[in-house]
Amino acid sequence: MSENASNRLLHELILSPNVSSKKQTRSFAKYRHDDDLCPALEKQVNELLGILEKYQKISHKVHGLNDHGVDLLVKITKDETASHIGMQIKSDSEFEAKDLIRTLKAQYYDAVNYYNDLNYYILLCCDLSNKARTLIVSRIATEFAKKSDVMIVEPGRALQFLQMSQMQIAATVRFVFGTDDIVYKKGLRAVIDLIPTERAILFTTILRHSFGGYNSTTRSDIIESSFVEYVNEHTAQRPRDWFFQKRGIVDFTSEEVRNLESDLDYLEGHLINLSDSEQLLPNLDDEEIQALTAIMLDAKVRFKYEDSDLLDYMMNAFGRQKGYTPPTELAKEVEEE
């Protein structure tokens, strides 16, 4: 299962619906293949597999080879059986080469002929605001479309993966493995119908009550907390129904734009209780709240997360949410230019 697990995770992380914008991929123009991109990729892959080892009895080795058609080779061993993941990176400057596609095909055939049981990823790290680059990306995708063992990672997804935080990677691992975990399933039931800000409010309330050592928690404590404000700033200002509508559907039952007061009102009496002394408490009699508390405790023990890191982990542990787009460091860097 190690090969399946690692590839499931890479698919979730690299081939996710979350895609950086064309403007954000401009940052690729200044990154060099050997000095910037290869070390960044190796760091992220090591992070991913190190976390995977906390869930499965596997061992892994990551080699920065730049040989036999791969820039990075991952060897995963479980029960004395080895599988390989090969990763080839193309930097923005390499898109100037007229024979780029021919080179990629030659590298692919070299890799699959040399390594046994290989899954091959090609990360295209170029500036999509350059129209010529965009055309080349499309041609590469078409060229490899019929190769079932090749994954073409387009620039928006490559950038998204390279800039993911450790918490986001850990949470994605938890999300992938949670499908077989009864505690995770109960926790998911608690949040599946909540919008991003409602989740942030609920997680913050649980954290303060169960792990934060706070003697009291009022509505203003939650609404004015830095994490809830952070999530609110990066959540779409839309009616609540919008978060659950499929793309293209605009038939809202309410036109009222959500706000933190209404988000908290929605949770009260269900997942959060208001005591006679006006204190907010998570409904600990609810099995789903108990499950969320257990998941947070697991992250504290397994990954040593505290406070905002723990809350960030929880926001990512149940999958990506429509309308919630927290900025990343590389995205901020582009926006500031």
Steps between C-alpha positions, in 0.01 A plus 500: 500500500797733535512578130127561487510719809791711379343550159160578649668769708696641208180512295319680780786745556634559150198437280255678728226742390692779672702678234717809529409781261692595186618811679638293787692269263707802400718415799630197308686735264761574765545147638786286373477128438789374714525773763131564571249255354671165566575578867144629551350187347726272702398678820129462429528133402704420811239683709219301342663159537622573852140566601381192312736287709305607809199315357656205318795269556705603201848631438602746235806652342507813286788546260575817307649321201455717193570179309314233299217739422420605857595798712364336814459128566289370787542139603227370731537162668231306681515131588830478309328613180628817335321745273628820344376848428702703251465876476625720220495880535512753221587855599382810320832552320487145360186593308726702268638177354353413161534127564338501847225251417745263331726524806208423734401194299858373499527551877172318557606195298840498670334502842237230439757271338749542785281488811260221590141574599527875435238772521623811319417863572598794280477836677479794262626801695459788258342844484148459361461873446731441204268385219775304326554300819128427523496353151797277577333373819193404296713320243683304771171396660369381164822312423480294821121471523496128412781403741321358805819494709577871444351786697541845346498759777416835347656820643206608715492165679879472519520837674217408734683183608839665541358769728285277722568526872592202716157525664322486165695191399434329833131584480477361148657174616240488777225571247611216271530246780188621679269312263568181698495658847172496697610794720587706194166414338314625808703820500427547130127469565529790745657738248378382161214753497700787648652785301867595562434769761260274691768232511754753625262609777428140602867395502600809696230434760616138542863609523432760769285265705693172469861604444538874555460525875249785477261544792238669285409550137258770386362578157745788464791273601419279201400760243798722580754217520786543256444165330128551442571849365769353273263240356227761462731726298572217256148364466268622224238756606204310360164368622537180702322296230767597247762282672297187427383580149663330206678717246262687276201475736392832650160411647555617859226470763649807670678804364632603841881497501644300787682660793666370814203581722265297281760222473510469878121518523481203263723289726336589831258243635645232279876458512565785743300572816451833674498464880286699743807716567533583128798268452551306178569129536538226242221243527714223650199268527498484121703206361607709204647770724675228698646374172627847404661534842669162453633601157645820644661303783648257247658791307642645822662166589600384150624831357548715814266767363379778729256791475487656150693212342247256643210709373661531157539121494132450583393740225681280248435157651151459351579600144502826312204732525334718244554866568796464737834601349765573761806668347836328487840655531581474129160643407556792738839558344349539154219722625751735663704553184 
